[in-house]
Amino acid sequence: MLDIRRLHMLKTVAARGSIAAAAQSLALSAGAVSQQLAALRREVGVDLLRPDGRTVALTEAGRVLLQHADRILAAVHEAESAVAAVRGAVGATATLAALPSTVARIVAPALTALGSDHPQLAVTCLVTDQAQLRELTLGTVDVVLGQRYHHLPDATPRGIELSPLLDDPLLVVTAEDRAEGRPVALRELATHDLAVPPPTTECGQAILQACHQAGFTPTARYVTADIAAQLTLARAGLATALVPRTAIDPAAPGIRTAPIGDRPIQRLLFAATRHSEAANPTTAAVVAALRTATRQDRAQRLRPA
């Protein structure tokens, strides 16, 4: 009988690209992972991995086994969730992956509410821009507070369930004394020095493609994924920034924000879970807290100053 833990290791190696990277993710030694994969190879009687430069790749047999492993591991998660749903109690631990731009106005209020409503639940929060949904498919995290830009292709992996939270537009941010307080046409930014995220990030790619669609290549004078740095550069009058509305404190001094009037760049913020855990009381509690925090933030922004 195939060992579920070894199937999970195979899936992790395939996703990480190397045994060393998979071992680090699993908090094991590379030797331990190699031994377990060697045992899996003996169980199936055929090579599952092959060298590929400095990494490893799946053989044809490995790809076939991984397809079945995905279904087997999903069934295990579904069984665990079904039992948890019958029990009806929120568990003791959960791991949330969230974007840095959502921490202040969504994540922190949600975790505060969870601590009050479910004091037995300890939530570990990983704040990262990269590959949150992949971590969800690998079982490293339980809930993802992620994003998808409307004009970019949907790359949601199979087996992931998305709960939309908020449409969050990027705003044009400038120094307070340099703005006219009107909507800005994206094409106008062709003459601006911009502070933007790297093009390797989702936000950076979304900005770059939107500018190309508007007929120009942006002048990326400052390249940083640090939104606080982008806002500082805008406040100093050194650059114009394009920043998600949720990441901006409405009371922040020294800056002025304006919507993009003609070609809005908008992201969908969502809470994602594995489809097999949709009924899990623990993940459901985390998603509900994120939804409530989002709703409260929206109401606060709409409230007259």
C-alpha positions as protocol buffer text, in pm:
chain_id: "A"
residue {
  index: 1
  type: MET
  ca { x: 0 y: 0 z: 0 }
}
residue {
  index: 2
  type: LEU
  ca { x: 134 y: 345 z: -90 }
}
residue {
  index: 3
  type: ASP
  ca { x: 241 y: 565 z: 199 }
}
residue {
  index: 4
  type: ILE
  ca { x: 51 y: 896 z: 207 }
}
residue {
  index: 5
  type: ARG
  ca { x: 347 y: 1082 z: 360 }
}
residue {
  index: 6
  type: ARG
  ca { x: 571 y: 969 z: 74 }
}
residue {
  index: 7
  type: LEU
  ca { x: 315 y: 1082 z: -181 }
}
residue {
  index: 8
  type: HIS
  ca { x: 310 y: 1423 z: -13 }
}
residue {
  index: 9
  type: MET
  ca { x: 691 y: 1435 z: -32 }
}
residue {
  index: 10
  type: LEU
  ca { x: 679 y: 1355 z: -404 }
}
residue {
  index: 11
  type: LYS
  ca { x: 429 y: 1635 z: -458 }
}
residue {
  index: 12
  type: THR
  ca { x: 645 y: 1877 z: -261 }
}
residue {
  index: 13
  type: VAL
  ca { x: 961 y: 1788 z: -453 }
}
residue {
  index: 14
  type: ALA
  ca { x: 776 y: 1836 z: -781 }
}
residue {
  index: 15
  type: ALA
  ca { x: 657 y: 2180 z: -670 }
}
residue {
  index: 16
  type: ARG
  ca { x: 986 y: 2296 z: -518 }
}
residue {
  index: 17
  type: GLY
  ca { x: 1209 y: 2159 z: -792 }
}
residue {
  index: 18
  type: SER
  ca { x: 1467 y: 1994 z: -571 }
}
residue {
  index: 19
  type: ILE
  ca { x: 1497 y: 1754 z: -280 }
}
residue {
  index: 20
  type: ALA
  ca { x: 1685 y: 2016 z: -75 }
}
residue {
  index: 21
  type: ALA
  ca { x: 1411 y: 2277 z: -122 }
}
residue {
  index: 22
  type: ALA
  ca { x: 1141 y: 2022 z: -43 }
}
residue {
  index: 23
  type: ALA
  ca { x: 1326 y: 1911 z: 270 }
}
residue {
  index: 24
  type: GLN
  ca { x: 1350 y: 2270 z: 391 }
}
residue {
  index: 25
  type: SER
  ca { x: 977 y: 2319 z: 332 }
}
residue {
  index: 26
  type: LEU
  ca { x: 896 y: 1998 z: 520 }
}
residue {
  index: 27
  type: ALA
  ca { x: 1138 y: 2075 z: 805 }
}
residue {
  index: 28
  type: LEU
  ca { x: 1328 y: 1752 z: 733 }
}
residue {
  index: 29
  type: SER
  ca { x: 1680 y: 1672 z: 626 }
}
residue {
  index: 30
  type: ALA
  ca { x: 1749 y: 1615 z: 256 }
}
residue {
  index: 31
  type: GLY
  ca { x: 1869 y: 1266 z: 347 }
}
residue {
  index: 32
  type: ALA
  ca { x: 1540 y: 1181 z: 514 }
}
residue {
  index: 33
  type: VAL
  ca { x: 1341 y: 1295 z: 210 }
}
residue {
  index: 34
  type: SER
  ca { x: 1571 y: 1102 z: -24 }
}
residue {
  index: 35
  type: GLN
  ca { x: 1526 y: 787 z: 182 }
}
residue {
  index: 36
  type: GLN
  ca { x: 1146 y: 815 z: 176 }
}
residue {
  index: 37
  type: LEU
  ca { x: 1141 y: 877 z: -198 }
}
residue {
  index: 38
  type: ALA
  ca { x: 1371 y: 580 z: -251 }
}
residue {
  index: 39
  type: ALA
  ca { x: 1124 y: 368 z: -54 }
}
residue {
  index: 40
  type: LEU
  ca { x: 839 y: 502 z: -269 }
}
residue {
  index: 41
  type: ARG
  ca { x: 1037 y: 413 z: -580 }
}
residue {
  index: 42
  type: ARG
  ca { x: 1077 y: 57 z: -452 }
}
residue {
  index: 43
  type: GLU
  ca { x: 703 y: 38 z: -378 }
}
residue {
  index: 44
  type: VAL
  ca { x: 607 y: 125 z: -735 }
}
residue {
  index: 45
  type: GLY
  ca { x: 906 y: -45 z: -902 }
}
residue {
  index: 46
  type: VAL
  ca { x: 996 y: 238 z: -1141 }
}
residue {
  index: 47
  type: ASP
  ca { x: 1195 y: 564 z: -1131 }
}
residue {
  index: 48
  type: LEU
  ca { x: 982 y: 865 z: -1036 }
}
residue {
  index: 49
  type: LEU
  ca { x: 1243 y: 1142 z: -1057 }
}
residue {
  index: 50
  type: ARG
  ca { x: 1529 y: 1223 z: -1294 }
}
residue {
  index: 51
  type: PRO
  ca { x: 1808 y: 1482 z: -1277 }
}
residue {
  index: 52
  type: ASP
  ca { x: 1732 y: 1805 z: -1465 }
}
residue {
  index: 53
  type: GLY
  ca { x: 2038 y: 2029 z: -1442 }
}
residue {
  index: 54
  type: ARG
  ca { x: 2062 y: 2144 z: -1083 }
}
residue {
  index: 55
  type: THR
  ca { x: 1705 y: 2040 z: -1012 }
}
residue {
  index: 56
  type: VAL
  ca { x: 1498 y: 1726 z: -1049 }
}
residue {
  index: 57
  type: ALA
  ca { x: 1198 y: 1655 z: -1270 }
}
residue {
  index: 58
  type: LEU
  ca { x: 928 y: 1392 z: -1271 }
}
residue {
  index: 59
  type: THR
  ca { x: 957 y: 1096 z: -1503 }
}
residue {
  index: 60
  type: GLU
  ca { x: 648 y: 989 z: -1696 }
}
residue {
  index: 61
  type: ALA
  ca { x: 571 y: 742 z: -1418 }
}
residue {
  index: 62
  type: GLY
  ca { x: 623 y: 1017 z: -1164 }
}
residue {
  index: 63
  type: ARG
  ca { x: 373 y: 1244 z: -1342 }
}
residue {
  index: 64
  type: VAL
  ca { x: 115 y: 967 z: -1351 }
}
residue {
  index: 65
  type: LEU
  ca { x: 164 y: 889 z: -983 }
}
residue {
  index: 66
  type: LEU
  ca { x: 145 y: 1259 z: -894 }
}
residue {
  index: 67
  type: GLN
  ca { x: -193 y: 1290 z: -1065 }
}
residue {
  index: 68
  type: HIS
  ca { x: -324 y: 1008 z: -847 }
}
residue {
  index: 69
  type: ALA
  ca { x: -145 y: 1150 z: -541 }
}
residue {
  index: 70
  type: ASP
  ca { x: -330 y: 1480 z: -583 }
}
residue {
  index: 71
  type: ARG
  ca { x: -663 y: 1299 z: -571 }
}
residue {
  index: 72
  type: ILE
  ca { x: -557 y: 1077 z: -280 }
}
residue {
  index: 73
  type: LEU
  ca { x: -430 y: 1369 z: -71 }
}
residue {
  index: 74
  type: ALA
  ca { x: -743 y: 1573 z: -152 }
}
residue {
  index: 75
  type: ALA
  ca { x: -957 y: 1281 z: -35 }
}
residue {
  index: 76
  type: VAL
  ca { x: -761 y: 1262 z: 290 }
}
residue {
  index: 77
  type: HIS
  ca { x: -811 y: 1636 z: 350 }
}
residue {
  index: 78
  type: GLU
  ca { x: -1182 y: 1597 z: 270 }
}
residue {
  index: 79
  type: ALA
  ca { x: -1215 y: 1312 z: 519 }
}
residue {
  index: 80
  type: GLU
  ca { x: -1042 y: 1514 z: 789 }
}
residue {
  index: 81
  type: SER
  ca { x: -1267 y: 1813 z: 718 }
}
residue {
  index: 82
  type: ALA
  ca { x: -1580 y: 1597 z: 723 }
}
residue {
  index: 83
  type: VAL
  ca { x: -1490 y: 1463 z: 1067 }
}
residue {
  index: 84
  type: ALA
  ca { x: -1410 y: 1816 z: 1188 }
}
residue {
  index: 85
  type: ALA
  ca { x: -1747 y: 1935 z: 1056 }
}
residue {
  index: 86
  type: VAL
  ca { x: -1928 y: 1661 z: 1247 }
}
residue {
  index: 87
  type: ARG
  ca { x: -1737 y: 1757 z: 1558 }
}
residue {
  index: 88
  type: GLY
  ca { x: -1842 y: 2115 z: 1490 }
}
residue {
  index: 89
  type: ALA
  ca { x: -1564 y: 2278 z: 1689 }
}
residue {
  index: 90
  type: VAL
  ca { x: -1303 y: 2524 z: 1574 }
}
residue {
  index: 91
  type: GLY
  ca { x: -960 y: 2366 z: 1609 }
}
residue {
  index: 92
  type: ALA
  ca { x: -644 y: 2475 z: 1787 }
}
residue {
  index: 93
  type: THR
  ca { x: -422 y: 2588 z: 1496 }
}
residue {
  index: 94
  type: ALA
  ca { x: -446 y: 2738 z: 1148 }
}
residue {
  index: 95
  type: THR
  ca { x: -199 y: 2897 z: 909 }
}
residue {
  index: 96
  type: LEU
  ca { x: -291 y: 3202 z: 703 }
}
residue {
  index: 97
  type: ALA
  ca { x: -87 y: 3341 z: 412 }
}
residue {
  index: 98
  type: ALA
  ca { x: -158 y: 3705 z: 335 }
}
residue {
  index: 99
  type: LEU
  ca { x: -34 y: 3985 z: 115 }
}
residue {
  index: 100
  type: PRO
  ca { x: 162 y: 4264 z: 287 }
}
residue {
  index: 101
  type: SER
  ca { x: -83 y: 4521 z: 148 }
}
residue {
  index: 102
  type: THR
  ca { x: -371 y: 4361 z: 341 }
}
residue {
  index: 103
  type: VAL
  ca { x: -215 y: 4334 z: 686 }
}
residue {
  index: 104
  type: ALA
  ca { x: -308 y: 4669 z: 841 }
}
residue {
  index: 105
  type: ARG
  ca { x: -670 y: 4700 z: 733 }
}
residue {
  index: 106
  type: ILE
  ca { x: -788 y: 4339 z: 698 }
}
residue {
  index: 107
  type: VAL
  ca { x: -555 y: 4081 z: 852 }
}
residue {
  index: 108
  type: ALA
  ca { x: -485 y: 4253 z: 1185 }
}
residue {
  index: 109
  type: PRO
  ca { x: -856 y: 4326 z: 1259 }
}
residue {
  index: 110
  type: ALA
  ca { x: -950 y: 3971 z: 1152 }
}
residue {
  index: 111
  type: LEU
  ca { x: -691 y: 3810 z: 1379 }
}
residue {
  index: 112
  type: THR
  ca { x: -797 y: 4034 z: 1666 }
}
residue {
  index: 113
  type: ALA
  ca { x: -1158 y: 3923 z: 1622 }
}
residue {
  index: 114
  type: LEU
  ca { x: -1055 y: 3557 z: 1597 }
}
residue {
  index: 115
  type: GLY
  ca { x: -860 y: 3588 z: 1921 }
}
residue {
  index: 116
  type: SER
  ca { x: -1172 y: 3718 z: 2092 }
}
residue {
  index: 117
  type: ASP
  ca { x: -1423 y: 3476 z: 1938 }
}
residue {
  index: 118
  type: HIS
  ca { x: -1202 y: 3165 z: 1939 }
}
residue {
  index: 119
  type: PRO
  ca { x: -934 y: 3207 z: 2206 }
}
residue {
  index: 120
  type: GLN
  ca { x: -825 y: 2844 z: 2167 }
}
residue {
  index: 121
  type: LEU
  ca { x: -729 y: 2902 z: 1802 }
}
residue {
  index: 122
  type: ALA
  ca { x: -366 y: 3000 z: 1739 }
}
residue {
  index: 123
  type: VAL
  ca { x: -325 y: 3144 z: 1388 }
}
residue {
  index: 124
  type: THR
  ca { x: 19 y: 3157 z: 1229 }
}
residue {
  index: 125
  type: CYS
  ca { x: 32 y: 3430 z: 964 }
}
residue {
  index: 126
  type: LEU
  ca { x: 281 y: 3419 z: 676 }
}
residue {
  index: 127
  type: VAL
  ca { x: 309 y: 3759 z: 508 }
}
residue {
  index: 128
  type: THR
  ca { x: 435 y: 3706 z: 155 }
}
residue {
  index: 129
  type: ASP
  ca { x: 383 y: 3829 z: -201 }
}
residue {
  index: 130
  type: GLN
  ca { x: 479 y: 3505 z: -368 }
}
residue {
  index: 131
  type: ALA
  ca { x: 314 y: 3173 z: -451 }
}
residue {
  index: 132
  type: GLN
  ca { x: 47 y: 3170 z: -181 }
}
residue {
  index: 133
  type: LEU
  ca { x: -186 y: 2941 z: -375 }
}
residue {
  index: 134
  type: ARG
  ca { x: 93 y: 2693 z: -439 }
}
residue {
  index: 135
  type: GLU
  ca { x: 152 y: 2675 z: -64 }
}
residue {
  index: 136
  type: LEU
  ca { x: -219 y: 2609 z: -21 }
}
residue {
  index: 137
  type: THR
  ca { x: -210 y: 2317 z: -265 }
}
residue {
  index: 138
  type: LEU
  ca { x: 91 y: 2174 z: -79 }
}
residue {
  index: 139
  type: GLY
  ca { x: -86 y: 2195 z: 255 }
}
residue {
  index: 140
  type: THR
  ca { x: 168 y: 2439 z: 399 }
}
residue {
  index: 141
  type: VAL
  ca { x: -108 y: 2692 z: 471 }
}
residue {
  index: 142
  type: ASP
  ca { x: -480 y: 2652 z: 538 }
}
residue {
  index: 143
  type: VAL
  ca { x: -618 y: 2985 z: 414 }
}
residue {
  index: 144
  type: VAL
  ca { x: -481 y: 3239 z: 166 }
}
residue {
  index: 145
  type: LEU
  ca { x: -578 y: 3605 z: 152 }
}
residue {
  index: 146
  type: GLY
  ca { x: -474 y: 3654 z: -209 }
}
residue {
  index: 147
  type: GLN
  ca { x: -532 y: 3867 z: -515 }
}
residue {
  index: 148
  type: ARG
  ca { x: -611 y: 3838 z: -883 }
}
residue {
  index: 149
  type: TYR
  ca { x: -593 y: 4129 z: -1125 }
}
residue {
  index: 150
  type: HIS
  ca { x: -897 y: 4145 z: -1350 }
}
residue {
  index: 151
  type: HIS
  ca { x: -703 y: 4202 z: -1674 }
}
residue {
  index: 152
  type: LEU
  ca { x: -455 y: 3918 z: -1613 }
}
residue {
  index: 153
  type: PRO
  ca { x: -525 y: 3547 z: -1679 }
}
residue {
  index: 154
  type: ASP
  ca { x: -679 y: 3348 z: -1397 }
}
residue {
  index: 155
  type: ALA
  ca { x: -413 y: 3102 z: -1276 }
}
residue {
  index: 156
  type: THR
  ca { x: -607 y: 2947 z: -986 }
}
residue {
  index: 157
  type: PRO
  ca { x: -493 y: 2585 z: -939 }
}
residue {
  index: 158
  type: ARG
  ca { x: -742 y: 2301 z: -948 }
}
residue {
  index: 159
  type: GLY
  ca { x: -894 y: 2207 z: -616 }
}
residue {
  index: 160
  type: ILE
  ca { x: -887 y: 2562 z: -477 }
}
residue {
  index: 161
  type: GLU
  ca { x: -1206 y: 2739 z: -372 }
}
residue {
  index: 162
  type: LEU
  ca { x: -1211 y: 3120 z: -384 }
}
residue {
  index: 163
  type: SER
  ca { x: -1438 y: 3338 z: -171 }
}
residue {
  index: 164
  type: PRO
  ca { x: -1440 y: 3693 z: -317 }
}
residue {
  index: 165
  type: LEU
  ca { x: -1389 y: 3962 z: -56 }
}
residue {
  index: 166
  type: LEU
  ca { x: -1335 y: 4296 z: -227 }
}
residue {
  index: 167
  type: ASP
  ca { x: -1267 y: 4469 z: -558 }
}
residue {
  index: 168
  type: ASP
  ca { x: -967 y: 4685 z: -475 }
}
residue {
  index: 169
  type: PRO
  ca { x: -854 y: 4945 z: -732 }
}
residue {
  index: 170
  type: LEU
  ca { x: -503 y: 5085 z: -761 }
}
residue {
  index: 171
  type: LEU
  ca { x: -495 y: 5459 z: -689 }
}
residue {
  index: 172
  type: VAL
  ca { x: -256 y: 5719 z: -826 }
}
residue {
  index: 173
  type: VAL
  ca { x: -59 y: 5856 z: -531 }
}
residue {
  index: 174
  type: THR
  ca { x: 130 y: 6186 z: -546 }
}
residue {
  index: 175
  type: ALA
  ca { x: 258 y: 6450 z: -306 }
}
residue {
  index: 176
  type: GLU
  ca { x: -30 y: 6648 z: -161 }
}
residue {
  index: 177
  type: ASP
  ca { x: 85 y: 6977 z: -315 }
}
residue {
  index: 178
  type: ARG
  ca { x: 129 y: 6828 z: -665 }
}
residue {
  index: 179
  type: ALA
  ca { x: -214 y: 6682 z: -728 }
}
residue {
  index: 180
  type: GLU
  ca { x: -528 y: 6835 z: -876 }
}
residue {
  index: 181
  type: GLY
  ca { x: -774 y: 6608 z: -701 }
}
residue {
  index: 182
  type: ARG
  ca { x: -935 y: 6471 z: -1019 }
}
residue {
  index: 183
  type: PRO
  ca { x: -941 y: 6127 z: -1184 }
}
residue {
  index: 184
  type: VAL
  ca { x: -623 y: 6061 z: -1381 }
}
residue {
  index: 185
  type: ALA
  ca { x: -611 y: 5905 z: -1727 }
}
residue {
  index: 186
  type: LEU
  ca { x: -357 y: 5624 z: -1728 }
}
residue {
  index: 187
  type: ARG
  ca { x: -192 y: 5770 z: -2039 }
}
residue {
  index: 188
  type: GLU
  ca { x: -103 y: 6083 z: -1838 }
}
residue {
  index: 189
  type: LEU
  ca { x: 142 y: 5874 z: -1634 }
}
residue {
  index: 190
  type: ALA
  ca { x: 362 y: 5830 z: -1942 }
}
residue {
  index: 191
  type: THR
  ca { x: 540 y: 6152 z: -1841 }
}
residue {
  index: 192
  type: HIS
  ca { x: 571 y: 6064 z: -1471 }
}
residue {
  index: 193
  type: ASP
  ca { x: 859 y: 5906 z: -1284 }
}
residue {
  index: 194
  type: LEU
  ca { x: 694 y: 5608 z: -1120 }
}
residue {
  index: 195
  type: ALA
  ca { x: 757 y: 5407 z: -804 }
}
residue {
  index: 196
  type: VAL
  ca { x: 632 y: 5058 z: -891 }
}
residue {
  index: 197
  type: PRO
  ca { x: 676 y: 4694 z: -781 }
}
residue {
  index: 198
  type: PRO
  ca { x: 914 y: 4469 z: -976 }
}
residue {
  index: 199
  type: PRO
  ca { x: 762 y: 4325 z: -1296 }
}
residue {
  index: 200
  type: THR
  ca { x: 810 y: 3977 z: -1147 }
}
residue {
  index: 201
  type: THR
  ca { x: 533 y: 4049 z: -895 }
}
residue {
  index: 202
  type: GLU
  ca { x: 161 y: 4028 z: -974 }
}
residue {
  index: 203
  type: CYS
  ca { x: 109 y: 4398 z: -908 }
}
residue {
  index: 204
  type: GLY
  ca { x: 414 y: 4496 z: -1113 }
}
residue {
  index: 205
  type: GLN
  ca { x: 298 y: 4280 z: -1404 }
}
residue {
  index: 206
  type: ALA
  ca { x: -55 y: 4423 z: -1382 }
}
residue {
  index: 207
  type: ILE
  ca { x: 76 y: 4781 z: -1396 }
}
residue {
  index: 208
  type: LEU
  ca { x: 315 y: 4705 z: -1682 }
}
residue {
  index: 209
  type: GLN
  ca { x: 48 y: 4536 z: -1895 }
}
residue {
  index: 210
  type: ALA
  ca { x: -210 y: 4807 z: -1828 }
}
residue {
  index: 211
  type: CYS
  ca { x: 37 y: 5077 z: -1934 }
}
residue {
  index: 212
  type: HIS
  ca { x: 124 y: 4882 z: -2249 }
}
residue {
  index: 213
  type: GLN
  ca { x: -246 y: 4855 z: -2329 }
}
residue {
  index: 214
  type: ALA
  ca { x: -269 y: 5233 z: -2285 }
}
residue {
  index: 215
  type: GLY
  ca { x: 8 y: 5275 z: -2541 }
}
residue {
  index: 216
  type: PHE
  ca { x: 322 y: 5347 z: -2340 }
}
residue {
  index: 217
  type: THR
  ca { x: 602 y: 5188 z: -2140 }
}
residue {
  index: 218
  type: PRO
  ca { x: 612 y: 5328 z: -1786 }
}
residue {
  index: 219
  type: THR
  ca { x: 922 y: 5504 z: -1656 }
}
residue {
  index: 220
  type: ALA
  ca { x: 999 y: 5292 z: -1351 }
}
residue {
  index: 221
  type: ARG
  ca { x: 1236 y: 5528 z: -1171 }
}
residue {
  index: 222
  type: TYR
  ca { x: 1202 y: 5345 z: -840 }
}
residue {
  index: 223
  type: VAL
  ca { x: 1138 y: 4970 z: -829 }
}
residue {
  index: 224
  type: THR
  ca { x: 1032 y: 4827 z: -494 }
}
residue {
  index: 225
  type: ALA
  ca { x: 760 y: 4596 z: -365 }
}
residue {
  index: 226
  type: ASP
  ca { x: 764 y: 4785 z: -34 }
}
residue {
  index: 227
  type: ILE
  ca { x: 444 y: 4992 z: -37 }
}
residue {
  index: 228
  type: ALA
  ca { x: 565 y: 5207 z: 254 }
}
residue {
  index: 229
  type: ALA
  ca { x: 868 y: 5300 z: 43 }
}
residue {
  index: 230
  type: GLN
  ca { x: 647 y: 5379 z: -256 }
}
residue {
  index: 231
  type: LEU
  ca { x: 432 y: 5610 z: -43 }
}
residue {
  index: 232
  type: THR
  ca { x: 739 y: 5779 z: 105 }
}
residue {
  index: 233
  type: LEU
  ca { x: 876 y: 5851 z: -243 }
}
residue {
  index: 234
  type: ALA
  ca { x: 538 y: 5990 z: -350 }
}
residue {
  index: 235
  type: ARG
  ca { x: 509 y: 6204 z: -36 }
}
residue {
  index: 236
  type: ALA
  ca { x: 855 y: 6350 z: -105 }
}
residue {
  index: 237
  type: GLY
  ca { x: 751 y: 6444 z: -457 }
}
residue {
  index: 238
  type: LEU
  ca { x: 1011 y: 6214 z: -610 }
}
residue {
  index: 239
  type: ALA
  ca { x: 768 y: 5980 z: -784 }
}
residue {
  index: 240
  type: THR
  ca { x: 409 y: 5890 z: -858 }
}
residue {
  index: 241
  type: ALA
  ca { x: 298 y: 5557 z: -714 }
}
residue {
  index: 242
  type: LEU
  ca { x: 19 y: 5317 z: -806 }
}
residue {
  index: 243
  type: VAL
  ca { x: -96 y: 5156 z: -483 }
}
residue {
  index: 244
  type: PRO
  ca { x: -396 y: 4939 z: -391 }
}
residue {
  index: 245
  type: ARG
  ca { x: -658 y: 5138 z: -204 }
}
residue {
  index: 246
  type: THR
  ca { x: -663 y: 4888 z: 83 }
}
residue {
  index: 247
  type: ALA
  ca { x: -292 y: 4952 z: 146 }
}
residue {
  index: 248
  type: ILE
  ca { x: -339 y: 5327 z: 195 }
}
residue {
  index: 249
  type: ASP
  ca { x: -437 y: 5483 z: 525 }
}
residue {
  index: 250
  type: PRO
  ca { x: -705 y: 5740 z: 435 }
}
residue {
  index: 251
  type: ALA
  ca { x: -569 y: 5970 z: 706 }
}
residue {
  index: 252
  type: ALA
  ca { x: -205 y: 5951 z: 593 }
}
residue {
  index: 253
  type: PRO
  ca { x: -63 y: 6303 z: 572 }
}
residue {
  index: 254
  type: GLY
  ca { x: 131 y: 6452 z: 283 }
}
residue {
  index: 255
  type: ILE
  ca { x: -19 y: 6248 z: -3 }
}
residue {
  index: 256
  type: ARG
  ca { x: -314 y: 6279 z: -233 }
}
residue {
  index: 257
  type: THR
  ca { x: -486 y: 5989 z: -407 }
}
residue {
  index: 258
  type: ALA
  ca { x: -687 y: 5983 z: -727 }
}
residue {
  index: 259
  type: PRO
  ca { x: -862 y: 5706 z: -919 }
}
residue {
  index: 260
  type: ILE
  ca { x: -757 y: 5603 z: -1267 }
}
residue {
  index: 261
  type: GLY
  ca { x: -1036 y: 5743 z: -1477 }
}
residue {
  index: 262
  type: ASP
  ca { x: -1011 y: 5560 z: -1809 }
}
residue {
  index: 263
  type: ARG
  ca { x: -837 y: 5223 z: -1763 }
}
residue {
  index: 264
  type: PRO
  ca { x: -877 y: 5121 z: -1399 }
}
residue {
  index: 265
  type: ILE
  ca { x: -631 y: 4864 z: -1265 }
}
residue {
  index: 266
  type: GLN
  ca { x: -830 y: 4657 z: -1023 }
}
residue {
  index: 267
  type: ARG
  ca { x: -757 y: 4350 z: -819 }
}
residue {
  index: 268
  type: LEU
  ca { x: -995 y: 4105 z: -660 }
}
residue {
  index: 269
  type: LEU
  ca { x: -905 y: 4022 z: -302 }
}
residue {
  index: 270
  type: PHE
  ca { x: -1018 y: 3673 z: -209 }
}
residue {
  index: 271
  type: ALA
  ca { x: -997 y: 3415 z: 67 }
}
residue {
  index: 272
  type: ALA
  ca { x: -888 y: 3079 z: -70 }
}
residue {
  index: 273
  type: THR
  ca { x: -908 y: 2733 z: 82 }
}
residue {
  index: 274
  type: ARG
  ca { x: -866 y: 2383 z: -49 }
}
residue {
  index: 275
  type: HIS
  ca { x: -1198 y: 2268 z: -192 }
}
residue {
  index: 276
  type: SER
  ca { x: -1182 y: 1962 z: 32 }
}
residue {
  index: 277
  type: GLU
  ca { x: -1181 y: 2183 z: 342 }
}
residue {
  index: 278
  type: ALA
  ca { x: -1478 y: 2402 z: 256 }
}
residue {
  index: 279
  type: ALA
  ca { x: -1678 y: 2259 z: 550 }
}
residue {
  index: 280
  type: ASN
  ca { x: -1391 y: 2267 z: 801 }
}
residue {
  index: 281
  type: PRO
  ca { x: -1503 y: 2480 z: 1099 }
}
residue {
  index: 282
  type: THR
  ca { x: -1150 y: 2614 z: 1155 }
}
residue {
  index: 283
  type: THR
  ca { x: -1088 y: 2740 z: 802 }
}
residue {
  index: 284
  type: ALA
  ca { x: -1448 y: 2863 z: 786 }
}
residue {
  index: 285
  type: ALA
  ca { x: -1389 y: 3071 z: 1100 }
}
residue {
  index: 286
  type: VAL
  ca { x: -1076 y: 3229 z: 949 }
}
residue {
  index: 287
  type: VAL
  ca { x: -1254 y: 3309 z: 620 }
}
residue {
  index: 288
  type: ALA
  ca { x: -1552 y: 3456 z: 807 }
}
residue {
  index: 289
  type: ALA
  ca { x: -1322 y: 3681 z: 1010 }
}
residue {
  index: 290
  type: LEU
  ca { x: -1151 y: 3805 z: 692 }
}
residue {
  index: 291
  type: ARG
  ca { x: -1488 y: 3873 z: 533 }
}
residue {
  index: 292
  type: THR
  ca { x: -1609 y: 4068 z: 836 }
}
residue {
  index: 293
  type: ALA
  ca { x: -1288 y: 4274 z: 855 }
}
residue {
  index: 294
  type: THR
  ca { x: -1319 y: 4356 z: 484 }
}
residue {
  index: 295
  type: ARG
  ca { x: -1680 y: 4464 z: 526 }
}
residue {
  index: 296
  type: GLN
  ca { x: -1592 y: 4683 z: 824 }
}
residue {
  index: 297
  type: ASP
  ca { x: -1302 y: 4846 z: 639 }
}
residue {
  index: 298
  type: ARG
  ca { x: -1528 y: 4924 z: 344 }
}
residue {
  index: 299
  type: ALA
  ca { x: -1788 y: 5080 z: 575 }
}
residue {
  index: 300
  type: GLN
  ca { x: -1521 y: 5289 z: 747 }
}
residue {
  index: 301
  type: ARG
  ca { x: -1398 y: 5425 z: 413 }
}
residue {
  index: 302
  type: LEU
  ca { x: -1751 y: 5521 z: 311 }
}
residue {
  index: 303
  type: ARG
  ca { x: -1818 y: 5697 z: 641 }
}
residue {
  index: 304
  type: PRO
  ca { x: -1804 y: 6078 z: 614 }
}
residue {
  index: 305
  type: ALA
  ca { x: -1487 y: 6230 z: 762 }
}
